[in-house]
Amino acid sequence: MERNKEIYKVTLIGGAVNVILLLFKFVAGVLGNSAAMVADAVHSLSDFITDVIVILFVHISGKPKDKSHDYGHGKYETLAMTIIGMALLAVATGILYSGVTKVVFWAKGGELAAPGRLALWAALVSIILKEAVYHYSMIKARQLNSQAVEANAWHHRSDALSSIGTAIGIGGAIFLGQRWTVLDPVASIIVGIFIVHVSIGLLRNGIGDLMEQSLPDEVEEEILQLAGSVEGVAEPHDLRTRRIGNHYAIELHILMDGNIPLKEAHDKASEVEDLLRLHYGDNTHVVVHVEPK
């Protein structure tokens, strides 16, 4: 429960910043006549929506295992990360469409209005606030070992970086003259491309875990080395791994002397399980199958 409270705290702080920036950016984008800033405001809106998603799904994932969920509810946190990725991809698609439409209009001889300086100030404020929230969220994500908080941290970082592109585009459109007003929608396109990249990364990880993707090779190698380090245990093999939310699930076979008593073999297997839980956390799901050699 303490972990969930910390996740809620981090998410609520990020949510408060998102609400402030969301309102400021929309006002600055509309009054400042900036397509890039409106796109940035939409990005902040998606941040706020994903904050709500994180709060809802972390509450569910924190529930203990029950009759219908023998492995607990950790996958709900992974599902939250996947939904965040989908939301980002949808936002990016809208931003790209809007930006490309304006650039095509300009290329055909249309005249785009220059953005106002209020939009530039909004972009600069966004860079500072979102970068600060990113670092705070990432520190907490590592402390809490939370996929959802880490995904949300990258969402904050993507907003900060998109605001850098927005600031450059708006600044260029303001200070370089009427001929360069196209830089504003160009900046919005760059923002959209960056968000697509971030969203694909989140979707790849989220869907991979939901589809029972194995743990990274280096983690699996470490598991085999830890199991093999127990005295009397030989040739750990048939390793199967996956993630259940922020926890690992590990199943493996080990070889032991076939002439030792059953109790001794059981105790050795338990020693392997305890070692893995000590290394990867008390909630690690470990199953060790003993074979005679």
ABEGO torsion letter per residue (X at the ends): XAAAAAAAAAAAAAAAAAAAAAAAAAAAAAAAGBAAAAAAAAAAAAAAAAAAAAAAAAAAAABBBBAABAAEAAAAAAAAAAAAAAAAAAAAAAAAAAAAAAAAAAAAGBBBBBBBAAAAAAAAAAAAAAAAAAAAAAAAAAAAGBAAAAAAAAAAAAAAAAAAAAAAAAAAAAAAEAAAAAAAAAAAAAAAAAAAAAAAAAAAAAAAAAAGBBBBAAAAAAAAAAAAABBGBBGBBGBBBBBBEABBBBBBBBBBBAABBAAAAAAAAAAAAAAAAAAAEAABBBBBBBBBX
